[in-house]
Each structure stands twice: as C-alpha cells, then as structure tokens.
Amino acid sequence: MRLALAGQTYNARTLAASAQACINAYPERIEDPQETAKGGALLIGCPGKHLFAALGGTVGTPMRGIWSGGGRLWYAGGTHYAEISPAGAVVGSVRTIADDASHSPVLFFANGNQLFIVSAGHAYCDNGAGPVEITLPTLSGTATALDFFVDWVSGDQFNSGLVGKTITVDGNTRTVLQVLGPTTLTVTATFGGLVSGDFTTQAPSLAVSSGAYGDGYFIVSVANSRQFNISPLFNGIGDAGDGVWNPLDFGVKESYPDYIRSILWSNEQLYLFGTDSFEVWQNIGSQVSNGVATFPFQRIEGATGKYGNVSPNSPIAIGGQVFFLGGDSTGQTCAYVLAGFTPKRISTYAIESQWTNALLGEGAVSASYQEEGHTFWEISFGSGQLTWVYDLTTGAWHQRGTYTAGNFGPYGRTFHTFITNSTSSANDWGAGGKHLVGGDGTGNVYQQSLNFYDDAGSDITGQRALPYLYNGGNRMYFGRMTLDVQTGTTTGATPSIVREYSDDHGSTWKTPQSASLGATSDTSKRVFWPVAGSSFGRVYRFTWTSSAKIGFVTCDHEVVNGVT
C-alpha cells in the first residue's frame, strides 16, 4: 500500500474523521508526466534562514515592518525606521515614528520620490529630509472652558486628531487629553474659572487605521470612521510641504454603515474593508465644477459584499488577486479570495474550527512570497500560534513554526520583502535577489532561502501526520514500512526521523521509533521500520529534526486487511 505522504494540514474538530498535520513542509506536484513511478507529488521542507542584520541596537526593536523598492531597503523597529544597506548597515540617519503598546505593524508605500509611513495610528511622509506627520489644517472658532472641559460654541468642530495637541481659549493654552465628541474635549490642566472667547488649535493629526498608494495618491483610512482621505497628486507631504492635507479631499464608505478597518490598492482599484462589509472604488479622474476640482474616486456600483474583515492587517494582494480573513456579525473567521468582487472561501472546516477554538483573527498579519513556482499566503496570528500558510499553486494549507521543548510555537517571520538590484540604485544585493524576513520579537532581519536548511544555526523540526488507514471497521495487520526520502545531504550531525502512530483517533501517539536519514554523502540510505502490530484504524505520524535538505517522495507499507 502506498500512503498519502504529500498532503496538507487537516486536523478536524472530530479527530475520528481526520487528524492530518503538515508542519514546516509543503506538497509539490511532479509536473513531468513521465515521472509516475513514485507517484505524482512529494513533500518539501520549508526554507531555512540565516542572519542578515541585527538592527535592534542601531534602529529599534521589536521589528515592525520591512519594505523594499528600487534596490533600496527600509526597516522599522520600535519607534524608529531607517534605510539599510546590502551590508546590513544603517544608511543616513535613524528617523522617529510613533509606536503603540502592541507594536502594531508599520506600513510603507512609495511614489518614486517620497516614502509614506503608516505607524500606530499616525501617517508620515519622508521626501529625504525625515518624516513629516500628516495633519489637517488648524481649527478655530469660539468656545467656553471650565476646569478640565472645553465646549465648542461655533466655528470648526473638534476631532480625535487633537489628542496631544494644544488648544488656546481666550489666550489660555492647554494640552488636549481626550476628545469626547465634536463639541467637547478635556485638557490635562485646569482652566480654573470660566473662560470664554476665541479658540485656536495646533494642526490636528490625521488619525489613521490603514494606508495605500495608487494612481499617484497616498490614501489613508480615518480611524473609527467610514472616511478615507487622499494626498495631493504625487505629493504626500502636502502642497505647502508641511504635511497638511486638504480636509475636503475625502470619500465615505457608502454601501453599509460599518467603519473602515483597512484599505488595499489592487488592480487599479481601492478596496475598503469594513468590520461587516467591503466595497470597491476606482479613480475616474478629477473634474473642475464651478471652479472647484471634484474628488477623483468613485464607488463601483455593485462592487460590494456583506463580508467584513476581521483583522486590519489581513487583506493582501497576491498575483493580481485579493485575499482576506472575513467574518461578520453572523459568523467566524474564514479565508477568502475575491473572484471578481465575489468572495470565494478557501479555508477548510478543519482550519476554521482551529481558528475559532483559539479565538484567532483580529491580530492576524498577512505576508506573501514566491519561490520556485510556489506562491504562498502566510497568516501570522501571534499569541503563541503557528503560522498558517496557503499555497496558491496547489491549493493546500500547511503550518510553520519553531519547535521548542516538545512543542511547535510561533514561526517568527511575520514580515517579508524580496529585494533585487535596480538600475536606479548603486546597491548590490547579489544575483537573484534576497528574501528578507523577520518578526521574532527582536530586531533581527534574516535572509530566507530553500538553499538554507537550518534556522539561523539551529536544526529545523517538521512533522507530517498522514490520512487514516481504515478497513471498513475490520482489523488491519501492519508489516514493514519503507520511506523514500532525500538522504545524505547533511553537513553536520546525522539527522533522524521518528515514526509513531495512533490507534485512538489521533488523541495519543505511541511506539516512537527513530530511523537515520543518512550521514553526509550517504545518499542511498534505506529508511524503513519493521512490523507494527494491528489496529481497526490507524494514523501514522513522522517527526524529523535536521539541518539537512528535506524531501519526502513515497511511503510504502505492507498492510494485510482482515475480515473481522
């Protein structure tokens, strides 16, 4: 009997139905129709990583984002960001940005001349001289103030971007503590008695939840609202160079009243993802009406759906398709890809069950990369969870993680960028470019490659639990098992693989037996196990630990089916 070695993670809510696992490995089809003797697929070990640069001490920690373009690399960590050279050194100065308690991801966008940064609810534009925070014009009008409260009377109404800014009422200046609404705010120091008169404020911050770039505009969604704002064309720093955007250049999510959670630009279209729905806009061009330029974006009629986005950082554009984690008031987290404007579910019942039971979704961060024909969507949930990975090429899911003290934990590669040489840059990133990753809670950036077989100097542990062997309720008798696997590729200690099995629906695993994967150059090593008793239903599981090239091809097992 040939067992289904190449497969995916499918650990069902009812383990009696399926207890499959695939961790730190993924299946690949053999595309040559002549190569059929050993089956149509194999299992490949996930890429390893080597340290590229330790930036925690020079820039900041933990790592919060990485971006590349035009042969240049930018890294964000803690309250800082900086450009990084091919040697892993800081180029120019280290710049300061906002951070928050959760060290939320930093988003980078560029228009060819300016770098736009979204970080911890703030937006910045850097034209080479350092970050300038994006704000709205100063507010003015009349107000009354008493003790710690300021009440609006007339003029410009208050907004949440005033928090931390100053307000002056009749010559008395205070710092804004909270904005309770458009007509009331609190300050950090009392006014004492009643004060009444004209008020002015500092330029309020443009409090943002997400960002994008498209058709020459930097675009942000305003936190806790249905509004999104755009920059002047090809100019994120504002017409006056002070970071002030025109407050009238905004659109409002229309089809449903839920707030925007994140935005995404893909295929010349702007996707607005709310908590309960999404809709799509496009640039129709700005017109002049009565001497005033109109807003250039317009909603596409019918391009909407009652599918909310469960995490601000889950939507991602991969290969011209839009992927996101969806859910709304009616149900749980599911993974979707948009077919046109119609969401198509690509997660499985088994995966959704695990996400639901672990309360996963809100903190998810998406990344993607392509290597040797496979295109992957990586979803990092944090909170001690493994990373879930969807292979667009095969349609199969697997998991990735770091093995410590007998358990798989977080993968530590939340962020990814691929950088190549550019004729517009003097930087030399080497032939073929580099996959650069990070997100393990430090300031370390790693190079990732299928040609690396270790995890920054440590062995990589992987695991594959196979589909059930079942004989209609009759007993099965198990003889010799032979594994056709890549052997003899290690440069260090001889790696090994452990086989164990479960006869109680994957609840417990027993009889672990180790086999060698071959010492250096022992490429003809036969990997096998002797007889393994009998059972009415069995699941086999393999666990390997090595710094060697991993490739599992076939698993043949002598099985005799009983009749009772």
C-alpha positions in Angstrom: 0.0 0.0 0.0 1.3 3.5 -0.9 0.4 6.0 1.8 -0.5 9.6 1.1 2.7 11.2 2.2 2.3 14.5 0.3 -0.6 16.3 1.8 -1.8 19.2 4.0 -2.9 20.1 7.5 -6.5 18.9 8.1 -7.0 18.4 11.8 -10.7 18.2 12.0 -12.9 19.1 15.0 -13.7 15.4 15.2 -10.3 13.7 15.2 -12.0 10.4 14.4 -12.6 11.8 10.9 -9.2 13.4 10.2 -6.0 14.1 12.2 -3.7 15.2 9.4 -0.9 17.6 10.1 1.8 19.2 7.9 4.2 21.5 9.7 7.3 23.0 8.2 6.8 21.2 4.9 4.5 21.5 1.9 3.5 19.3 -1.0 4.6 19.8 -4.6 3.2 18.2 -7.7 5.6 16.4 -10.1 4.8 18.2 -13.3 6.6 15.8 -15.7 4.0 13.2 -16.8 6.9 10.7 -17.3 7.8 10.7 -13.7 4.9 8.5 -12.4 6.8 5.5 -10.9 7.0 7.1 -7.5 3.7 8.9 -7.6 2.6 12.4 -8.5 3.8 14.5 -5.6 6.5 15.0 -2.9 6.8 16.8 0.4 9.4 19.6 0.6 10.9 21.1 3.7 10.2 24.8 4.3 13.0 27.3 3.7 15.6 28.0 6.4 17.1 31.3 7.4 20.4 33.0 8.1 21.0 36.3 9.9 21.2 39.2 7.6 21.4 42.1 10.1 20.8 42.6 13.8 19.1 46.1 13.9 17.6 46.2 17.3 20.5 48.2 18.8 21.1 50.5 15.8 17.5 51.2 14.8 14.9 49.7 17.2 13.2 46.7 18.5 11.0 44.8 18.0 10.9 44.7 14.2 7.6 46.2 13.0 7.9 46.2 9.2 10.2 45.9 6.2 9.9 47.3 2.7 12.0 47.4 -0.5 11.8 49.1 -3.8 14.1 50.4 -6.5 17.0 48.5 -5.0 16.6 50.2 -1.6 15.6 48.6 1.8 13.8 50.1 4.7 13.3 48.7 8.2 11.1 49.8 11.1 11.6 48.7 14.7 10.1 50.2 17.9 9.9 54.0 17.5 12.3 54.2 14.6 12.9 53.4 10.9 15.9 53.6 8.7 17.3 52.7 5.3 19.5 49.6 5.4 22.5 48.8 3.0 23.3 45.4 1.4 25.9 45.0 4.2 23.1 45.3 6.9 24.3 48.8 8.0 22.2 52.0 8.5 22.2 54.4 5.6 21.9 58.0 6.6 20.0 58.8 9.8 17.6 56.9 12.0 14.1 58.5 11.9 11.5 58.6 14.6 7.8 57.5 14.3 5.0 56.6 16.7 4.7 53.2 18.4 1.9 51.6 20.5 1.6 49.0 23.2 1.0 46.2 20.8 3.9 47.3 18.5 1.5 47.2 15.5 2.9 46.6 12.0 4.3 49.6 10.1 3.2 50.1 6.5 5.5 51.6 3.8 4.5 53.0 0.5 6.4 55.0 -2.1 5.7 57.1 -5.2 9.2 57.2 -6.6 10.3 60.3 -4.8 8.7 60.1 -1.3 8.3 57.4 1.3 5.0 57.2 3.1 4.7 55.5 6.5 1.7 54.5 8.5 2.5 53.7 12.1 0.4 53.3 15.3 -2.4 55.5 14.0 -0.2 58.2 12.5 0.9 58.9 8.9 4.2 60.4 7.8 5.8 61.4 4.5 9.5 61.4 4.1 11.0 63.2 1.0 14.6 62.5 2.1 14.8 65.1 4.9 13.0 63.0 7.5 9.3 62.2 8.4 6.7 64.9 8.4 3.5 63.9 10.1 0.3 64.2 8.0 -2.2 66.6 9.6 -5.3 68.6 8.9 -5.5 72.4 9.0 -5.6 74.1 12.4 -9.0 74.7 13.9 -10.5 77.9 15.1 -13.8 79.3 16.4 -15.3 80.3 19.8 -15.6 78.1 22.9 -16.1 78.1 26.6 -13.8 76.4 29.1 -14.3 75.4 32.7 -11.9 73.4 34.8 -10.8 70.5 32.6 -13.5 70.8 29.9 -13.8 72.8 26.7 -17.1 73.2 25.0 -17.4 74.3 21.3 -19.7 77.2 20.5 -19.0 78.0 16.9 -16.5 77.5 14.1 -14.5 74.3 13.4 -15.7 71.4 15.4 -13.3 69.2 17.4 -11.9 65.8 16.1 -9.9 62.9 17.5 -6.7 64.2 15.9 -6.4 66.9 18.6 -5.4 64.4 21.3 -1.9 65.5 22.5 -2.1 68.8 20.6 -2.7 72.2 22.2 -5.8 74.4 22.3 -5.8 78.1 23.2 -9.0 79.6 24.5 -9.0 83.4 25.0 -5.2 83.3 25.4 -5.1 80.3 27.7 -3.2 77.3 26.3 -3.7 73.7 27.4 -2.9 70.3 26.0 -5.8 68.1 24.8 -6.3 64.9 26.8 -9.5 63.5 25.3 -11.9 64.4 22.6 -15.3 63.3 23.9 -17.1 64.4 20.7 -17.2 67.1 18.1 -18.3 69.7 20.7 -16.5 68.7 23.9 -12.9 67.8 24.9 -10.9 67.6 28.1 -7.4 69.0 28.8 -4.5 68.0 31.0 -4.5 71.1 33.2 -7.5 73.0 34.6 -8.6 76.4 33.3 -9.8 77.2 36.8 -12.8 79.5 36.4 -15.0 80.1 33.4 -13.1 81.2 30.3 -14.9 82.2 27.1 -13.7 83.5 23.7 -11.9 82.6 20.5 -10.1 79.3 20.3 -7.3 78.0 18.0 -5.6 74.6 18.0 -2.4 73.1 16.7 -2.9 71.2 13.4 -4.8 68.0 14.4 -3.2 64.7 13.5 -4.9 62.6 10.8 -5.7 59.6 12.9 -5.4 56.6 10.5 -6.1 52.9 10.6 -4.6 51.8 7.3 -2.9 53.1 4.2 -2.4 52.5 0.5 -0.9 54.0 -2.7 -2.4 54.1 -6.1 -2.6 56.3 -9.3 -0.3 58.9 -7.7 -2.2 59.3 -4.5 -1.3 58.3 -1.0 -4.5 57.1 0.7 -5.4 56.6 4.4 -8.5 55.4 6.2 -9.5 57.5 9.2 -9.7 55.6 12.4 -13.2 54.8 13.8 -15.0 56.2 10.8 -16.2 55.4 7.3 -13.9 58.1 5.8 -10.8 57.9 3.7 -8.5 60.8 2.8 -6.2 61.3 -0.2 -3.0 63.3 -0.6 -2.3 65.8 -3.4 -1.4 64.1 -6.6 2.2 62.8 -6.4 2.8 64.7 -3.3 2.3 63.1 0.1 3.8 65.9 2.0 1.2 68.5 1.1 1.2 71.4 -1.2 3.0 73.7 1.3 5.5 71.0 2.3 4.3 70.9 5.9 2.3 67.7 5.9 -1.1 69.4 5.8 -3.6 67.7 3.5 -6.8 69.3 2.1 -9.6 68.2 4.5 -12.1 68.3 1.6 -10.2 65.5 -0.3 -12.0 62.6 1.3 -14.6 59.9 0.5 -17.0 58.0 2.6 -17.8 54.2 2.6 -21.3 54.2 1.4 -22.9 50.7 0.9 -23.0 49.8 4.6 -22.6 51.9 7.8 -19.8 49.9 9.3 -16.4 51.6 9.9 -13.4 51.0 7.6 -10.9 48.6 9.2 -8.4 48.6 6.4 -7.8 49.6 2.8 -6.0 48.0 -0.1 -5.0 49.0 -3.6 -5.0 46.3 -6.2 -5.7 46.1 -10.0 -6.2 49.9 -10.2 -8.9 49.7 -7.6 -9.3 50.8 -4.0 -10.8 48.2 -1.6 -12.4 49.4 1.6 -12.7 46.7 4.1 -15.1 47.4 7.0 -16.0 45.4 10.1 -19.0 43.9 8.4 -18.7 44.6 4.7 -16.4 45.7 1.8 -16.8 47.9 -1.2 -14.6 48.9 -4.1 -13.8 52.3 -5.6 -11.9 53.5 -8.7 -10.2 56.6 -9.9 -12.4 58.3 -12.5 -10.3 61.4 -12.6 -10.8 64.8 -11.1 -13.1 67.3 -12.9 -13.5 71.0 -12.4 -17.0 72.0 -11.4 -17.8 75.7 -10.7 -14.1 76.3 -10.4 -13.6 73.5 -7.8 -11.8 70.2 -8.5 -14.0 67.3 -7.7 -13.0 64.2 -5.7 -11.3 61.8 -8.2 -12.6 58.5 -6.7 -16.0 56.9 -7.1 -17.6 53.7 -5.8 -18.0 51.0 -8.4 -21.7 50.2 -8.5 -22.4 46.6 -7.3 -18.8 46.0 -6.2 -19.6 45.3 -2.5 -20.3 42.4 -0.3 -21.5 41.6 3.2 -18.2 40.1 4.3 -16.3 42.0 6.9 -12.6 42.0 7.5 -11.6 40.5 10.9 -8.1 42.0 11.1 -6.7 45.4 10.0 -3.6 43.7 8.6 -5.1 40.6 6.9 -6.1 41.9 3.4 -3.3 41.4 0.9 -2.9 41.5 -2.9 -1.1 38.5 -4.3 -0.6 37.9 -8.0 -3.5 40.2 -9.0 -5.9 38.6 -6.5 -7.2 40.0 -3.2 -7.1 37.7 -0.1 -8.5 38.5 3.3 -9.8 36.9 6.5 -13.5 37.5 6.6 -16.3 37.4 9.1 -19.2 39.5 10.3 -21.9 39.5 12.9 -23.2 36.2 11.6 -20.1 34.0 11.9 -16.5 33.2 12.4 -13.2 33.8 10.6 -12.8 32.3 7.2 -10.1 32.8 4.5 -11.4 34.3 1.2 -10.1 35.2 -2.2 -12.1 37.6 -4.3 -13.2 36.2 -7.7 -14.0 39.5 -9.3 -15.9 41.1 -6.5 -17.3 37.8 -5.1 -15.6 36.2 -2.1 -14.6 32.6 -2.6 -13.9 30.6 0.6 -10.5 28.8 0.5 -10.1 27.8 4.1 -11.4 24.4 5.3 -13.8 23.3 8.0 -10.9 21.9 9.9 -8.8 25.1 9.8 -11.8 27.3 10.7 -12.5 25.1 13.7 -9.0 25.6 15.0 -9.1 29.3 14.4 -12.4 29.6 16.2 -11.4 27.5 19.2 -8.2 29.5 19.6 -10.1 32.8 19.2 -7.9 33.8 16.3 -8.5 36.5 13.7 -8.2 40.1 15.0 -4.4 40.2 15.3 -3.6 38.4 12.1 -0.9 39.8 9.8 -0.6 38.7 6.2 2.6 38.4 4.1 3.3 36.7 0.8 6.3 35.5 -1.2 7.0 33.4 -4.3 9.8 30.8 -4.6 10.4 28.2 -7.3 6.9 28.4 -8.7 5.0 28.3 -5.4 3.2 31.4 -4.2 2.4 31.5 -0.5 0.0 33.5 1.6 1.3 33.5 5.2 -1.0 34.4 8.1 0.7 35.1 11.4 -1.7 35.2 14.4 0.8 35.8 17.2 -0.2 34.8 20.7 2.0 31.7 20.6 0.3 30.4 17.5 1.9 28.7 14.5 1.7 30.5 11.1 -0.9 29.2 8.7 0.2 29.1 5.0 -1.9 28.7 1.9 -0.1 27.6 -1.3 -1.8 29.3 -4.2 -0.1 26.9 -6.6 -1.5 23.7 -5.1 -4.5 25.0 -3.1 -3.2 23.2 0.1 -2.7 24.6 3.6 0.2 23.8 5.9 1.7 25.3 9.1 5.1 26.7 10.0 6.6 27.1 13.4 9.6 26.9 15.7 10.0 23.7 17.8 10.9 24.3 21.4 10.7 21.9 24.4 8.5 19.4 22.6 6.0 21.9 21.1 5.6 24.0 17.9 5.4 27.7 18.5 5.4 31.0 16.5 7.3 31.0 13.2 8.9 34.4 13.8 8.6 35.6 10.2 5.7 38.0 10.2 7.2 40.4 7.8 8.7 39.7 4.3 10.2 41.6 1.4 12.0 40.5 -1.7 14.8 42.8 -2.9 16.6 42.8 -6.2 19.1 45.1 -7.9 17.9 48.2 -9.7 19.5 50.3 -12.3 18.4 53.4 -10.3 20.3 52.3 -7.2 24.0 51.7 -6.6 23.2 49.0 -4.1 24.3 45.4 -5.0 22.0 42.8 -3.5 23.6 39.9 -5.3 22.5 37.9 -8.2 18.9 36.7 -8.0 17.9 39.0 -5.1 17.1 38.1 -1.5 14.1 37.1 0.5 14.3 39.1 3.8 12.1 38.2 6.8 11.7 39.0 10.5 9.2 39.3 13.3 10.5 37.1 16.1 10.3 39.8 18.7 13.8 41.0 18.1 15.4 43.5 15.7 16.9 40.7 13.6 16.4 40.5 9.9 17.1 37.2 8.2 17.7 36.0 4.7 15.3 33.2 3.8 16.1 30.5 1.2 15.2 27.0 0.2 19.0 26.5 0.0 19.3 27.1 3.7 18.5 24.0 5.8 18.9 25.4 9.3 17.0 28.0 11.3 19.8 30.6 11.9 22.1 27.9 13.1 19.6 25.6 14.8 18.0 22.4 13.5 14.5 22.6 11.9 11.9 20.3 13.1 9.0 19.3 10.9 6.0 17.0 11.2 3.6 15.1 9.0 0.6 13.1 10.2 -0.9 11.0 7.4 -4.5 10.4 6.5 -6.3 7.5 8.2 -5.8 3.9 7.3 -9.2 2.2 7.6 -10.7 -1.1 6.6 -14.4 -0.7 7.0 -14.2 -1.5 10.7 -12.2 -4.7 10.2 -8.7 -5.2 11.7 -5.6 -4.4 9.7 -2.2 -6.0 10.2 0.9 -3.8 9.6 4.2 -5.1 8.3 7.3 -3.3 7.0 7.2 0.4 6.1 9.7 2.0 3.7 10.2 5.7 3.3 11.8 7.1 0.1 13.4 10.3 1.2 16.4 12.5 0.5 19.3 11.2 2.5 23.0 12.0 3.0 22.7 15.8 2.5 23.7 16.9 6.0 26.9 18.7 6.7 26.7 18.2 10.5 25.3 15.5 12.8 23.3 12.7 11.2 19.7 13.7 11.1 16.9 11.3 12.1 13.2 10.8 11.7 10.8 9.4 14.2 7.7 7.4 13.3 4.9 6.9 15.7 1.2 6.0 15.4 -2.1 6.5 16.9 -4.9 3.8 17.2 -7.2 6.1 19.2 -8.2 8.7 16.6 -5.1 10.8 16.9 -5.7 11.5 20.6 -2.4 9.9 21.8 0.7 8.7 19.9 2.7 5.6 20.8 5.7 3.5 19.9 8.1 6.2 18.7 10.8 4.6 16.6 13.8 6.5 15.2 15.5 5.9 11.8 18.6 7.6 10.4 18.3 9.9 7.4 21.9 9.1 6.4 25.2 10.7 7.3 27.0 13.0 4.9 27.0 11.6 1.3 25.0 8.5 2.4 22.6 9.2 -0.4 21.5 5.6 -0.8 20.4 5.2 2.8 17.2 3.0 3.1 14.8 4.3 5.7 12.4 1.7 7.0 10.6 0.4 10.0 9.6 -3.3 10.9 6.2 -4.7 11.7 3.8 -2.5 13.8 1.0 -4.8 15.1 -2.6 -4.4 14.2 -5.5 -2.0 14.6 -9.0 -1.2 13.5 -7.9 2.3 12.3 -4.5 4.0 12.4 -2.8 7.3 11.8 1.0 7.4 11.3 3.0 10.5 12.2 6.6 11.4 11.2 8.7 14.0 13.0 12.1 14.9 11.8 14.8 17.2 13.2 17.8 18.2 11.0 19.8 20.9 9.2 19.7 18.8 6.0 17.8 19.1 2.8 14.3 17.5 3.3 12.4 15.9 0.5 9.9 13.0 1.1 8.9 11.1 -2.1 7.0 7.9 -1.2 5.9 5.9 1.7 5.2 2.2 1.1 3.6 0.0 3.8 2.8 -3.7 3.9 -0.8 -4.0 5.1 -3.0 -7.0 5.3 -6.7 -6.4 5.7 -8.6 -8.7 8.0 -12.2 -9.7 7.6 -13.4 -9.2 11.2 
